[in-house]
């Protein structure tokens, strides 16, 4: 065999040596870590209410081993897994009318961690133990089938955030969760990477959503307070499709629909297919906990099946063979394929990754602010009474320009679309829909007029 076929300049495997040091500031989430301290200042969904029956459930969130239970009065408790007496697991505890009782020696705790009784002790010692010992516990809120916990300092606990998408009356909101065997940031990154939909979900394996997703559009990124938004504006025949991906720091995400829009039919101000939080389990595992949204402004009701939220979440159902995963990878394969914790310094980020760069920069700023004793920036409700959101789809009838490159026009449309949504922040949902749809119709009319005049 002639060896001159192997050019010395091309085969660089031996010379290429990658770092094995992850970015600890952004990827480590356990107690006492900078990122973990930051994330603990927010409410996070931790479980699906439908899966919590009459027995306690062991779970891990932000690297902490916890037990979630509902006592016989219906009150929720989220507590440290180990009983402070002899460290037996409260996963095997007994739910009482008030709180939970350890299986080993019967110590009885309220949902807030108060020791109610330590059987077998002299009365004076029992009273002393009740004053001295507490089980670690966290506040819990149940909302539309999701159970949320707050794991930070009680003195800094914020109001429970209600985003407008959590209160849409014309949507059927179906709770689901999706496991990812990798660091939380790898899952979160995808929401500010609009380009990946054109390849991962369209041009690599099978077409997972629609042919229109395969069009590589004009990408623009926006910062607004705690929001980071990526808008992919595509030309699909005689239509322009504006798809908005949304991140509200630290981990609330929304995007356009999976199946309601393909860029070929006019659609004014459609909303997100999911309302979702990316929740770290530990440094190497993540849960996306969410509602899948079905209705006229979300995804079509026919996708409201047991498998529907799985496909909407990642392009494919979760339980597949290795060969199926290779032939048509989805988000799980892409993110988990980076390794359990990807090493950022081995990446080569480019212009289409600007959203990811912005996100990491903003996260780092917020993490460091908390380390200095400052409160993190949080999204807050407007005069409408809810926190406004922007993720969704709009498809406008706008004819193609007589030019080979429409990128400037597409970018201008993206900026105008985001600005009209910002202008409607203080309106209630009905008023907001009317205002934005009227503005979008004006855009179409202007574009049509401009086309005729030329």
N, C-alpha and C positions, 0 to 999 in steps of 0.2 A: 504493500500500500504506500502510495506517495503521501508524504506528510506535508508537502507544500500547499495542499488544499486547505489546511488549517491556518488561516492568516493570524499572525501574531497580534495584530491590532484588534482582532474581533473577539477572541476567546479570552475573557478577563476574569474567569471564575476564580482562579488562584489569587489574583490581585485584589479582588473585591471582598472586603471584610466588613461586615455590618456590625453596628453597635447592638449590644444586648441590654442596654439600660433604658427602661421606659421613663417617661416624663412623670415622675412621682407626684409632682404638684397637682397635676390634672387627673391622674388615674387612680391614686390611692384614696379610698373612701372610708376606711375604718375609723373607729373612735380615736380622737386625738390627732388625726391627719388634717392638714390644711383644707383639702377639698372636702373631706368628710365633715369638718366643722362648718364649712360654708353650706353644704347641702342640707345639714340638719336645721338650718334656719327656715326651711320651707315645709309645707305640707306635701306629702307624697302618697299616692295610692299604694297600698301594700297587699291587698287581697280582693278577690271577688266575693261579694256577700253570698251569692248562691252556693258557694262551695264551703261555707262555714255552717256546719250542722250543729249537733248537740255535743260534739266532742272538741276539746282544744286542738289547735293546729300549730305545729312547730314551723317556723319560717325564719329566713335570714334576710335582713334588710340593712344596707350600709355596713356590712360586715358584722352585724350583731345578731346573735342567736336569740330569737324571741318566741313567745307563744301568744297567739290570738285566740280569744274565746268570747262567747256570749253567755253571760250568767242567766239563771232561770227567770230573772226579772226582765230580760231582754237587753241589758246593758252590755256594751262591748268593753273588753279589756285587752290591752296590748302591753305585755310585761316581759321582763327578762326571763329567759328559759329556766334558769336554775333557782330553786328555792334557797333563800339565804341561810337556812338552817344547816342542811347537810348536802346541798347542791343537787338534790334529785330533780329530774326534769319535770316541769309542770305540764309538759305535753301529756303526761299520764295523770294529771290532776282531775279532780271532780268539780264540775261546775255546780255552784251552790245558788240558792236564791239571791244571795249577794256575794259576788266574787267567785274565787276558786280556792279549792283545798288541795294541798299537796298529798299525793298518794302514800308517801313514806311514813310521815309522823303526824299528818293531819293538820299542819299549820294552815291557817285560813287567812286569805288576803282579799282585800277589796280590789275593785278595778283600778283604783288610783295607787295601789301598792301598799296601802295601810294594812298592818298586821292586825287582824280582828281577834285572833285566838291562837294560842300555842298550847294545845292539850297536854295534860300530864304534868304540868308545872304547878308549883304552889301559887296561890292567888297573887301574892305580892310580886313574885317573879314574873308571872304572866303579864301583870300590868306594866312592870318595868320593861319587858321585852316589847310590848306594844308601843311604848314611847320611843324605844331606841332603834328598832329594826324596821326597815322598809324594803319592800320589793321594788326593784326598778320598774317603772311604769311610764307609759306615754299616752297623751291625749289621743282620742280616736273620734272620727266623724264618719258616718255612713251617708252616702249621697248617690241616689239613683243606681244602686247595685254595686258601687265601689266603696271599699273601706279605706279611709285615709288615716295616716298617722303623722304626728309631729314629734320629732325626736331631738329637738334642740332645747336650749335653756327656756324654762317656763316664763321667765321674766321678759323674754324676747319673742314670745309666741305671737305670730301675726294673725290677723283675721283669716278665716277660711276663705280662700279665693274662689269666687264664682265667675268664670269666664262666660261670655255671652253664649258660646257654643254649648255650655252645660245646661242651658235653659230654653233652647229652641223648642217651641211647642209643636212644630210641624215635622219633627224628626223622631223616628224610633231609635233610641240609643241602646245598643246591645253591648253589655260588658264583655270584654275578653282579655286574655293575657297571652303574651308570646315570649318564650324563653330564648335567650341568646347566650351561647357559651363563650363570652368574651367580655372585655371591659366595656363599661357603659358609654365611654366616649366614642368608641367605634360605631355603636348603634346610633348615637346622637348625631354624629358627623353627617350621616346620609341625608338628613333633612335639609341641610344647607349645601347639598351637592346635586343640583337639578340635572346636571349632565348625565348622572348615572342611570336615570330612567330611560334614556335613549338607547342605552346599550344593555345593561343588565336585564331590563324588563322587556326589551324589544328586539335588539339586533344580534344577541349572542345565542340564546336558546330559542324557545318558542316565544311568540308574541303573547305576553302574559296579560296585558290589559287591552290595548288597541293599537292598530297600525300607526295612529297619529303620534303615539309616544316615541316612535322611532325617529321622528324629525328632530334634528339638532337645532335648537332655537337660539335666540339672543338671550343671554343671561345677565341680569342686573341684580345687585344686592343693596339692601336698605337697612339702615339702623334707625331705630326710634325708641328712645328710652330703654326698656328692657327687652325690646323686640329686635330680632334679626330675621330678615326675610329675603328669600331668593325667588325671583320671578323669572320663569322660563317662558319667553314669548315666541311662539312658533307660527310659521306660515303653513296652513294646511289648505291647499286649493284656494278657494275664494274666501277663506275665513282666517282670522288671526286668533290664536288661542293663548290666553294669558293664564298661566298656572302658578299659583302662589304657594310656596312652602314657607312654613312659619315656625320659629322657635321663640318662646318666651323664656328667658333665663330663669332658673337653670336648666329645666328639662321638659317643659310643656311644648308639645309639637302638634302641628296640623299640616295638612296638604290638601290638594284637590281631590276630586273623586277618582276612584279606580276604574269604574265602568260607566259612569253617567256621561262622560265627555270624551270625545275622540278628536275634537277639532273640526268635525265636518258639519255639525249642527249648531245653530245659534243658541247660546246659553248665557243668560245675564245673571251674574253674581251668584253662581253656585257656591256651596260651602264645602267644608272638608269631609272626606270620607271617614276620617277618624279623629277623635279628640283624645290625646295620648300623652302619657308621661313615660320617660325612659328612666327606670328606677334601678340603681345599682343594688345587686344582691350582695356582692363582695367585689374584690378587685378583678375577678375573672369571670363573673357571671352577671347577667342583666335580665330584667323583666321589662317588657313594654306592656303597660297596663292601661287599658283604654276603653272607650266606647266606639263601636262601629256605627256610623250614622246613616240611616236609611230614610229616604223620603224624596220629595221633588227636588230639594236643594242639596241632597246628599247622594248616596249611591242607590241604584234601583232596588226596590223591595224584593225582587226575585233573588237577589244575592243574600238575603237574610236567611241563610241556611247554617247548619253547624260548621261547614267548611268556609263559608263566605268571609268572615272576619280574618281567617288565616290567609286567604288569598289576597284580600285587601291589604293586610299588614305587610306581606313580604313577597307577593307575586306567585307563590305556590303554597300548597298545604304543608304543614309542618312534618308529618310522618311520611318520609319517602326513602326509597333505597338509595344506596351510594351512587349507583349508576344514574338514577333519575336526577339526583342532585347535581351530578356532573353535566348531564345533558341539558338541563335547564336550571341553572343556579338562580336562587332568589337572594333576598337581603341577608338571610342567615348565612348562606354559603359565602357571600362576599365579605361580611363582617367577621365571621368566625375564621375564615381562611387567612386573615391577617395575623392570626395567633391569639392567644388568650389575652395578652396585653401588647398592642402594637407599639413599636418604637418609633416615635415621630421623627427623630433625627435621621432615620433611614429613608424617609419619604423625599420625593422631589415635587413639591407643590407648584402648580402653574396658575395661570390667570383664572381658569374656571373653578379653582379651589378658593377663591377669595372669601366666600362665605365661611368656609372652615377656618381660614386664617383669622377672620374677624371674631368668630365664636371663641376660639381658643384665647385670643387676646382679651376679650371681654371677661371670660371665665377667670383668667389669671388675675385680672384687675380686681374682680370681686372677691376672689379667694384671699388675696393679699389685704384687701380692705378689712375683711373679717378678722384676719390675723392681727391687725392693728387695733382691734376693738371697735371697729365701726359696724354699723348695721348694713346688711347687703341691700342693694337696690331691689325693689319688688314692684311688680305690676299692681296697679290700683284701679278701682272702679272709677268710671267717669260719671257725669251727671245722669247717664242712662241707668245707673244703679248696678251695672255689670262691667267686667273688664272686656274691652272690645278685642276681637280677633280678626284675622285677615286671610287665613288660609282658604283656598278654594279655586274655582275655575270660572273663567268668563271666555266665551267664544263670540267674537264680533264678525258681522258680515262686512268685510273691507276688501275691496278688489286689490289685486297685485299691482304694485307700482311698475312703471316702465323703466326698471333699473335692475341690474343684476344683484345688487346688494341692498337689502332693506333693513340692515341692522340698525341704522340710526333711527329710522321710523319706528321699528319695533321697540327700541329702548325708550323712545319718547312716549309711546303708548303705555309702557310699563310704569313710567314715572307719573303720568297723568292718572292712571288707574289707582295707584297707591295714594296719590294726593287726594283724590275724591273720597276714598275710604277714610283717610285721616280727618277730613272735613266733617264726616258724619259721626265721629266718635261719641259725641254727646247726645245723639238721638236714640230713641228707643228702637227696637228691632224693626218694627213696621215702618217707621219713618226713615230709618237708615236704608232699608231695602228700596223704598220708593225713591229716595234721593240718589242713591248710587245708580239705580237702573235708569233714571232719567238722564243722568250725566253720561252714562254709557251710550244711550240712544243718541244723545247729542254728538258724541264722538263719531258714531257711525254716519250720521247725517253730514257732519263736516267733512269726513273722509270721502263720502259719495260726491259732495259738492265740489271738492277739490279735484276729484278724478274727472268729473264732467267738464270743469273749466279748462282742464288741460287738453 
